[in-house]
Amino acid sequence: MVMVTLLAKPCDDTHQFSALLNDCRYLLQKLGVTEVMHSYREGNCCADRLKNWSSKWMLVFIY
């Protein structure tokens, strides 16, 4: 829900995620997406399965 709100509103260049948000907006525009809507994970089978799959694995990310 937060991402939908962030993508819907313009943000100034001082926002910590402004570059990422602008890239997302640009790509959505290129894809012809006119509306971004929130979908609960339970209503999105793909997201639900990814969550269930990921909870079975211990992944360690090193930055």
Biopython code that builds the backbone (N, CA, C, O; Angstrom):
import numpy as np
from Bio.PDB.StructureBuilder import StructureBuilder

atoms = [
    (1, "MET", "N", (0.824, -1.184, 0.000)),
    (1, "MET", "CA", (0.000, 0.000, 0.000)),
    (1, "MET", "C", (0.872, 1.252, 0.000)),
    (1, "MET", "O", (0.522, 2.256, -0.619)),
    (2, "VAL", "N", (1.994, 1.191, 0.688)),
    (2, "VAL", "CA", (2.890, 2.336, 0.757)),
    (2, "VAL", "C", (3.451, 2.643, -0.628)),
    (2, "VAL", "O", (3.543, 3.807, -1.020)),
    (3, "MET", "N", (3.829, 1.594, -1.373)),
    (3, "MET", "CA", (4.386, 1.822, -2.709)),
    (3, "MET", "C", (3.363, 2.447, -3.644)),
    (3, "MET", "O", (3.711, 3.315, -4.444)),
    (4, "VAL", "N", (2.128, 2.030, -3.558)),
    (4, "VAL", "CA", (1.085, 2.615, -4.394)),
    (4, "VAL", "C", (0.978, 4.107, -4.112)),
    (4, "VAL", "O", (0.871, 4.910, -5.038)),
    (5, "THR", "N", (1.006, 4.478, -2.844)),
    (5, "THR", "CA", (0.928, 5.882, -2.450)),
    (5, "THR", "C", (2.153, 6.647, -2.941)),
    (5, "THR", "O", (2.025, 7.749, -3.475)),
    (6, "LEU", "N", (3.331, 6.072, -2.762)),
    (6, "LEU", "CA", (4.552, 6.743, -3.197)),
    (6, "LEU", "C", (4.593, 6.930, -4.709)),
    (6, "LEU", "O", (5.060, 7.962, -5.192)),
    (7, "LEU", "N", (4.110, 5.945, -5.458)),
    (7, "LEU", "CA", (4.114, 6.060, -6.912)),
    (7, "LEU", "C", (3.065, 7.044, -7.414)),
    (7, "LEU", "O", (3.240, 7.654, -8.469)),
    (8, "ALA", "N", (1.982, 7.200, -6.670)),
    (8, "ALA", "CA", (0.900, 8.079, -7.103)),
    (8, "ALA", "C", (1.232, 9.551, -6.929)),
    (8, "ALA", "O", (0.766, 10.396, -7.694)),
    (9, "LYS", "N", (2.035, 9.852, -5.927)),
    (9, "LYS", "CA", (2.347, 11.251, -5.626)),
    (9, "LYS", "C", (3.740, 11.606, -6.129)),
    (9, "LYS", "O", (4.672, 10.810, -6.008)),
    (10, "PRO", "N", (3.880, 12.793, -6.687)),
    (10, "PRO", "CA", (5.242, 13.217, -7.035)),
    (10, "PRO", "C", (6.030, 13.516, -5.758)),
    (10, "PRO", "O", (5.475, 14.014, -4.778)),
    (11, "CYS", "N", (7.307, 13.214, -5.778)),
    (11, "CYS", "CA", (8.153, 13.513, -4.620)),
    (11, "CYS", "C", (9.314, 14.372, -5.090)),
    (11, "CYS", "O", (9.708, 14.325, -6.255)),
    (12, "ASP", "N", (9.849, 15.147, -4.179)),
    (12, "ASP", "CA", (10.970, 15.997, -4.570)),
    (12, "ASP", "C", (12.261, 15.184, -4.596)),
    (12, "ASP", "O", (12.314, 14.062, -4.092)),
    (13, "ASP", "N", (13.284, 15.760, -5.182)),
    (13, "ASP", "CA", (14.541, 15.044, -5.390)),
    (13, "ASP", "C", (15.299, 14.754, -4.102)),
    (13, "ASP", "O", (16.286, 14.018, -4.126)),
    (14, "THR", "N", (14.862, 15.315, -2.980)),
    (14, "THR", "CA", (15.547, 15.061, -1.723)),
    (14, "THR", "C", (15.035, 13.807, -1.016)),
    (14, "THR", "O", (15.632, 13.363, -0.035)),
    (15, "HIS", "N", (13.938, 13.236, -1.505)),
    (15, "HIS", "CA", (13.406, 12.005, -0.916)),
    (15, "HIS", "C", (14.434, 10.896, -1.098)),
    (15, "HIS", "O", (15.065, 10.804, -2.151)),
    (16, "GLN", "N", (14.606, 10.058, -0.089)),
    (16, "GLN", "CA", (15.658, 9.036, -0.126)),
    (16, "GLN", "C", (15.450, 8.007, -1.241)),
    (16, "GLN", "O", (16.410, 7.372, -1.677)),
    (17, "PHE", "N", (14.217, 7.834, -1.704)),
    (17, "PHE", "CA", (13.941, 6.867, -2.766)),
    (17, "PHE", "C", (13.519, 7.532, -4.069)),
    (17, "PHE", "O", (12.923, 6.878, -4.925)),
    (18, "SER", "N", (13.812, 8.809, -4.237)),
    (18, "SER", "CA", (13.323, 9.536, -5.412)),
    (18, "SER", "C", (13.836, 8.927, -6.717)),
    (18, "SER", "O", (13.077, 8.825, -7.680)),
    (19, "ALA", "N", (15.096, 8.522, -6.772)),
    (19, "ALA", "CA", (15.637, 7.942, -8.010)),
    (19, "ALA", "C", (14.934, 6.630, -8.347)),
    (19, "ALA", "O", (14.573, 6.391, -9.500)),
    (20, "LEU", "N", (14.744, 5.793, -7.352)),
    (20, "LEU", "CA", (14.073, 4.513, -7.564)),
    (20, "LEU", "C", (12.614, 4.722, -7.977)),
    (20, "LEU", "O", (12.127, 4.059, -8.892)),
    (21, "LEU", "N", (11.923, 5.634, -7.310)),
    (21, "LEU", "CA", (10.529, 5.918, -7.642)),
    (21, "LEU", "C", (10.407, 6.481, -9.051)),
    (21, "LEU", "O", (9.495, 6.110, -9.790)),
    (22, "ASN", "N", (11.316, 7.371, -9.426)),
    (22, "ASN", "CA", (11.282, 7.930, -10.780)),
    (22, "ASN", "C", (11.546, 6.860, -11.830)),
    (22, "ASN", "O", (10.923, 6.871, -12.891)),
    (23, "ASP", "N", (12.465, 5.933, -11.547)),
    (23, "ASP", "CA", (12.715, 4.826, -12.467)),
    (23, "ASP", "C", (11.477, 3.943, -12.608)),
    (23, "ASP", "O", (11.129, 3.534, -13.716)),
    (24, "CYS", "N", (10.814, 3.650, -11.498)),
    (24, "CYS", "CA", (9.587, 2.840, -11.539)),
    (24, "CYS", "C", (8.504, 3.536, -12.349)),
    (24, "CYS", "O", (7.839, 2.909, -13.174)),
    (25, "ARG", "N", (8.328, 4.830, -12.114)),
    (25, "ARG", "CA", (7.327, 5.587, -12.876)),
    (25, "ARG", "C", (7.646, 5.567, -14.370)),
    (25, "ARG", "O", (6.753, 5.406, -15.202)),
    (26, "TYR", "N", (8.920, 5.730, -14.697)),
    (26, "TYR", "CA", (9.345, 5.728, -16.094)),
    (26, "TYR", "C", (9.037, 4.376, -16.743)),
    (26, "TYR", "O", (8.478, 4.326, -17.839)),
    (27, "LEU", "N", (9.399, 3.283, -16.068)),
    (27, "LEU", "CA", (9.151, 1.951, -16.617)),
    (27, "LEU", "C", (7.664, 1.652, -16.741)),
    (27, "LEU", "O", (7.232, 1.051, -17.724)),
    (28, "LEU", "N", (6.885, 2.062, -15.758)),
    (28, "LEU", "CA", (5.434, 1.869, -15.841)),
    (28, "LEU", "C", (4.857, 2.630, -17.028)),
    (28, "LEU", "O", (3.972, 2.131, -17.723)),
    (29, "GLN", "N", (5.359, 3.830, -17.256)),
    (29, "GLN", "CA", (4.896, 4.633, -18.390)),
    (29, "GLN", "C", (5.267, 3.953, -19.708)),
    (29, "GLN", "O", (4.456, 3.907, -20.632)),
    (30, "LYS", "N", (6.482, 3.428, -19.796)),
    (30, "LYS", "CA", (6.923, 2.735, -21.006)),
    (30, "LYS", "C", (6.098, 1.480, -21.273)),
    (30, "LYS", "O", (5.870, 1.120, -22.427)),
    (31, "LEU", "N", (5.650, 0.814, -20.208)),
    (31, "LEU", "CA", (4.825, -0.386, -20.343)),
    (31, "LEU", "C", (3.365, -0.054, -20.637)),
    (31, "LEU", "O", (2.572, -0.940, -20.957)),
    (32, "GLY", "N", (3.018, 1.212, -20.529)),
    (32, "GLY", "CA", (1.640, 1.628, -20.779)),
    (32, "GLY", "C", (0.716, 1.410, -19.598)),
    (32, "GLY", "O", (-0.504, 1.373, -19.760)),
    (33, "VAL", "N", (1.280, 1.267, -18.421)),
    (33, "VAL", "CA", (0.476, 1.071, -17.215)),
    (33, "VAL", "C", (-0.054, 2.427, -16.777)),
    (33, "VAL", "O", (0.717, 3.353, -16.529)),
    (34, "THR", "N", (-1.372, 2.537, -16.685)),
    (34, "THR", "CA", (-1.975, 3.812, -16.307)),
    (34, "THR", "C", (-2.416, 3.859, -14.862)),
    (34, "THR", "O", (-2.680, 4.937, -14.328)),
    (35, "GLU", "N", (-2.502, 2.694, -14.213)),
    (35, "GLU", "CA", (-2.966, 2.659, -12.830)),
    (35, "GLU", "C", (-2.226, 1.574, -12.058)),
    (35, "GLU", "O", (-2.042, 0.462, -12.553)),
    (36, "VAL", "N", (-1.806, 1.905, -10.854)),
    (36, "VAL", "CA", (-1.172, 0.939, -9.964)),
    (36, "VAL", "C", (-2.114, 0.749, -8.786)),
    (36, "VAL", "O", (-2.530, 1.711, -8.140)),
    (37, "MET", "N", (-2.444, -0.516, -8.517)),
    (37, "MET", "CA", (-3.394, -0.812, -7.444)),
    (37, "MET", "C", (-2.769, -1.798, -6.468)),
    (37, "MET", "O", (-1.923, -2.611, -6.838)),
    (38, "HIS", "N", (-3.201, -1.711, -5.223)),
    (38, "HIS", "CA", (-2.749, -2.642, -4.192)),
    (38, "HIS", "C", (-3.529, -3.939, -4.309)),
    (38, "HIS", "O", (-4.735, -3.935, -4.556)),
    (39, "SER", "N", (-2.824, -5.050, -4.128)),
    (39, "SER", "CA", (-3.466, -6.356, -4.106)),
    (39, "SER", "C", (-2.947, -7.091, -2.880)),
    (39, "SER", "O", (-1.737, -7.232, -2.700)),
    (40, "TYR", "N", (-3.858, -7.556, -2.040)),
    (40, "TYR", "CA", (-3.434, -8.314, -0.869)),
    (40, "TYR", "C", (-2.779, -9.610, -1.315)),
    (40, "TYR", "O", (-3.186, -10.217, -2.305)),
    (41, "ARG", "N", (-1.760, -10.028, -0.572)),
    (41, "ARG", "CA", (-0.989, -11.208, -0.944)),
    (41, "ARG", "C", (-1.892, -12.429, -1.131)),
    (41, "ARG", "O", (-1.661, -13.235, -2.033)),
    (42, "GLU", "N", (-2.905, -12.572, -0.299)),
    (42, "GLU", "CA", (-3.793, -13.723, -0.405)),
    (42, "GLU", "C", (-4.569, -13.715, -1.726)),
    (42, "GLU", "O", (-4.972, -14.768, -2.219)),
    (43, "GLY", "N", (-4.771, -12.544, -2.286)),
    (43, "GLY", "CA", (-5.478, -12.427, -3.560)),
    (43, "GLY", "C", (-4.547, -12.550, -4.748)),
    (43, "GLY", "O", (-5.004, -12.578, -5.891)),
    (44, "ASN", "N", (-3.264, -12.624, -4.502)),
    (44, "ASN", "CA", (-2.277, -12.747, -5.556)),
    (44, "ASN", "C", (-1.554, -14.068, -5.348)),
    (44, "ASN", "O", (-0.646, -14.158, -4.522)),
    (45, "CYS", "N", (-1.950, -15.086, -6.087)),
    (45, "CYS", "CA", (-1.409, -16.434, -5.885)),
    (45, "CYS", "C", (0.102, -16.484, -6.055)),
    (45, "CYS", "O", (0.784, -17.185, -5.308)),
    (46, "CYS", "N", (0.631, -15.755, -7.019)),
    (46, "CYS", "CA", (2.074, -15.773, -7.259)),
    (46, "CYS", "C", (2.825, -15.218, -6.046)),
    (46, "CYS", "O", (3.783, -15.834, -5.580)),
    (47, "ALA", "N", (2.403, -14.073, -5.538)),
    (47, "ALA", "CA", (3.065, -13.475, -4.375)),
    (47, "ALA", "C", (2.927, -14.375, -3.155)),
    (47, "ALA", "O", (3.865, -14.500, -2.367)),
    (48, "ASP", "N", (1.775, -14.995, -2.994)),
    (48, "ASP", "CA", (1.551, -15.877, -1.852)),
    (48, "ASP", "C", (2.470, -17.100, -1.912)),
    (48, "ASP", "O", (3.039, -17.500, -0.896)),
    (49, "ARG", "N", (2.613, -17.682, -3.084)),
    (49, "ARG", "CA", (3.495, -18.843, -3.223)),
    (49, "ARG", "C", (4.957, -18.462, -3.017)),
    (49, "ARG", "O", (5.711, -19.221, -2.408)),
    (50, "LEU", "N", (5.367, -17.295, -3.516)),
    (50, "LEU", "CA", (6.737, -16.839, -3.295)),
    (50, "LEU", "C", (7.018, -16.644, -1.812)),
    (50, "LEU", "O", (8.089, -17.004, -1.323)),
    (51, "LYS", "N", (6.050, -16.072, -1.098)),
    (51, "LYS", "CA", (6.215, -15.885, 0.350)),
    (51, "LYS", "C", (6.352, -17.222, 1.048)),
    (51, "LYS", "O", (7.223, -17.395, 1.901)),
    (52, "ASN", "N", (5.499, -18.165, 0.693)),
    (52, "ASN", "CA", (5.557, -19.487, 1.319)),
    (52, "ASN", "C", (6.864, -20.201, 0.991)),
    (52, "ASN", "O", (7.456, -20.840, 1.860)),
    (53, "TRP", "N", (7.313, -20.096, -0.251)),
    (53, "TRP", "CA", (8.562, -20.727, -0.662)),
    (53, "TRP", "C", (9.751, -20.105, 0.057)),
    (53, "TRP", "O", (10.641, -20.814, 0.526)),
    (54, "SER", "N", (9.763, -18.785, 0.142)),
    (54, "SER", "CA", (10.907, -18.110, 0.749)),
    (54, "SER", "C", (11.008, -18.382, 2.244)),
    (54, "SER", "O", (12.102, -18.354, 2.809)),
    (55, "SER", "N", (9.873, -18.645, 2.888)),
    (55, "SER", "CA", (9.920, -18.907, 4.326)),
    (55, "SER", "C", (10.547, -20.268, 4.630)),
    (55, "SER", "O", (10.908, -20.535, 5.776)),
    (56, "LYS", "N", (10.682, -21.123, 3.629)),
    (56, "LYS", "CA", (11.293, -22.433, 3.823)),
    (56, "LYS", "C", (12.811, -22.391, 3.706)),
    (56, "LYS", "O", (13.488, -23.344, 4.089)),
    (57, "TRP", "N", (13.342, -21.311, 3.188)),
    (57, "TRP", "CA", (14.772, -21.206, 2.939)),
    (57, "TRP", "C", (15.383, -20.128, 3.816)),
    (57, "TRP", "O", (14.800, -19.063, 4.019)),
    (58, "MET", "N", (16.553, -20.420, 4.324)),
    (58, "MET", "CA", (17.310, -19.426, 5.080)),
    (58, "MET", "C", (18.283, -18.781, 4.102)),
    (58, "MET", "O", (19.301, -19.377, 3.749)),
    (59, "LEU", "N", (17.976, -17.578, 3.671)),
    (59, "LEU", "CA", (18.845, -16.892, 2.731)),
    (59, "LEU", "C", (19.633, -15.815, 3.462)),
    (59, "LEU", "O", (19.088, -15.072, 4.279)),
    (60, "VAL", "N", (20.896, -15.743, 3.161)),
    (60, "VAL", "CA", (21.755, -14.732, 3.765)),
    (60, "VAL", "C", (22.245, -13.829, 2.639)),
    (60, "VAL", "O", (22.863, -14.293, 1.682)),
    (61, "PHE", "N", (21.967, -12.561, 2.761)),
    (61, "PHE", "CA", (22.425, -11.602, 1.768)),
    (61, "PHE", "C", (23.573, -10.795, 2.355)),
    (61, "PHE", "O", (23.480, -10.264, 3.461)),
    (62, "ILE", "N", (24.640, -10.716, 1.605)),
    (62, "ILE", "CA", (25.791, -9.929, 2.028)),
    (62, "ILE", "C", (25.939, -8.758, 1.070)),
    (62, "ILE", "O", (26.029, -8.939, -0.144)),
    (63, "TYR", "N", (25.963, -7.568, 1.628)),
    (63, "TYR", "CA", (26.095, -6.374, 0.799)),
    (63, "TYR", "C", (27.510, -5.877, 0.860)),
    (63, "TYR", "O", (27.839, -4.873, 0.227)),
]
sb = StructureBuilder()
sb.init_structure("model")
sb.init_model(0)
sb.init_chain("A")
sb.init_seg("    ")
for serial, (resi, resn, name, xyz) in enumerate(atoms, 1):
    if name == "N":
        sb.init_residue(resn, " ", resi, " ")
    sb.init_atom(name, np.array(xyz, "f"), 0.0, 1.0, " ", f" {name:<3s}", serial, name[0])
structure = sb.get_structure()
